[in-house]
Amino acid sequence: MKVTLIISSLSSGGAERVMTLMANYWSDKEWQVTLITLSDHYHDFYYLESGVKRIGLNCLGPSRNALHACFWNIKRLRLLRQEIEYSSPDVIISFMDRMNVMTLLASMGLNIPILISERIDPREHVTGKIWTFLRNRLYVYAKILIVQSSSVKGWATENWPQLSNTVIFNPVIIPIKNKSDYVLNPTFKWCVAMGRLTDQKGFDILLSAFSKLIGREGGDHWRLVILGEGEQRSLLEKQCRDLGIKEYVQMPGRVKNPADYLYKADLFILSSRYEGFPNALLEAMACGLPVISANCPSGPAEIIQHNVDGILVESENSNVLADAMERLVKNEKLRTRLAHQAVESVRRFSPEVIMEQWESLIYESLEK
């Protein structure tokens, strides 16, 4: 089987991580895998097996104005089409809204089945008027649209009733447990969160909730570490100072192996305003952490069974989140029970299970 995978970059995001896993999985099965990005390949965050043919077009960057953007997009389409033709795939898989549009445009007339995937909740994620217009017109030319939750599947059916769509969850690999005695000070108990430092991830909500926890009984023995990098770093650091919790919070930036922190932490928090299907939550559960997640649109409610393998709370409510954190902080037995059940629960997201679903879709698209 010859598969070409397309995404804008291999930076440190959830979609990028999943596509890397897919490429490596199929390469190990001796499929011919080509992975194309608009970015170059020198700054890839994730590791690809040597059997994956990696193409970095080196044409990702900001535009000075509308005319410049038009010029660059035409160039990107030409380069992308050239590499697609050269890879001569049986099937193309594209991730994320803008890349889906570009892939469909670049592949016009090539008679190659294209599987496109939305990797975040499109009802919440603003992609711009032009890109939304193009998405509305072009998605019907895909063979199958893959989404990550039943609610988004409903959105897709409403928008493109003639387009086949299905739900495939993200796969999770149980991270390797390394010796990492010093990443977190064992004197304290640790809450951990991770993701890009953006408004979507709701770390401002988490900091507000954590400041409330610190002021409650037993809370002053807890600390918070947020893994990730992004444009809101300075705002979040200022919030820590304003709340008087600077010495209680660490933000070490991007880390190559988050499991070093997850295995040493005591509680994981997901405070997002919206999600696609949160890899961070899956990884935390796979590492045996009790988890609290905002019940935001798309994702968490299809991972967590409330009070069975995690806690779901009202999204964008720091008071409710603080109460849930306090509940677990004070109840070690409950933390232990949730953590044990979490490990068992995420087995249904194993790569073998999820990749079998992807392969079934590929063969279905070829039959059509």
Residue, then its C-alpha position, 0 to 999 in steps of 0.5 A: m500500500k502506498v499512502t501519502l500523509i499531509i499536514s502543515s508541520l510536525s510541530s508539537g501538537g496533538a494532530e502532528r503526534v497522531m500523524t507521526l504515529m500513523a506514519n511509523y505504524w504503517s512504515d513498520k508494516e512495510w507500506q510505502v509512506t510519504l509524509i508531506t508538510l508545508s514546513d521544512h523538516y529540520h524543526d520536526f518535533y516528532y521522530l519518524e522511522s527511516g522508512v517514512k519518506r519525509i518531504g518538507l516543502n519549506c513554504l510555511g510562513p506569514s504573508r505581508n498582505a492579501l496579494h502576497a498570501c495569494f501568491w504564496n498559496i498558489k506556489r504551495l499548491r503547485l509544490l504540493r501537487q508536484e510532490i503528490e504526483y511524485s509519490s504516486p499514492d493509492v490514497i491520500i490522508s490530510f489533517m486539519d481544515r486548511m490543509n484539507v482544503m489545499t490537499l483537495l485543490a492540489s489533487m484535482g483531476l488526479n483521481i486519487p481517493i482523499l481522506i480528510s480529517e478535522r482534528i479540532d471542534p470546527r464549531e468552536h475553531v475560527t478558520g477565517k471567512i475565505w477558508t470556511f467558504l472554500r471548506n464548504r465548497l470543497y469537502v464534498y470532493a473528499k472520499i471520507l471525512i474523519v472526525q473525532s466525536s459524535s457531536v462533530k459527526g452530526w455537524a459534518t452530516e448537517n453541512w455535507p449530507q452527501l459526504s461519507n463521514t465517520v468517527i475515529f478516536n486518537p490512538v494512545i501509546i502507554p509512554i515508557k517510564n524512565k528514571s526521572d527523579y528530579v523533574l518534580n520536587p518530591t517534597f510536594k504533591w503535583c498537579v500537571a497540565m499540558g498543551r499549547l499556551t493558547d486561549q483554547k486550552g483555558f490555562d487562565i481558568l486553571l490558574s484561577a482554580f489553582s489559586k483557590l485550591i491553595g487557599r483551602e485546607g491542605g492545598d498549600h502542599w500542592r504545586l502545579v506544572i504546565l507543560g507547553e509553549g505558546e503566545q499566552r506565556s507572558l499573560l499566564e506568568k502575569q496572572c501567576r504574579d497577580l494571583g500571588i501563586k508564582e512560587y507554586v507554578q512551574m511552566p518549563g515549556r515544551v518537553k520531549n517526553p511528557a511522561d517524565y512528568l506524568y509518572k511523577a505527578d499526582l493529578f492531571i487537569l484538562s481545563s480546555r474551552y474546546e477540544g478535538f480529542p485531547n491526546a494529553l488526557l489520554e496520555a495522562m490516563a495511560c500513565g495511571l493518573p487520576v484526571i479532572s477534565a472540563n466537559c468542553p465540546s467534543g472529546p472529554a465526555e467520550i473518553i471519561q466516564h464520570n466518577v468511574d475513570g475520571i471527573l468531568v466538570e462544567s467548562e469555563n468555571s474555575n469555582v467548580l474546577a477548584d471544588a473538584m480539585e479539592r475533592l481529589v486533593k483530600n481523598e487519596k483513596l479516590r485518586t487511587r481508584l480513578a487512576h487504576q480504572a483510567v489505565e484499564s479504560v484507555r486500552r480501547f484506544s490502543p494503536e492496534v484498535i485505532m489503526e485497524q479502523w483507519e485501514s478499513l477506511i482506506y480499503e473502503s475508499l479504494e473499493k468505492 
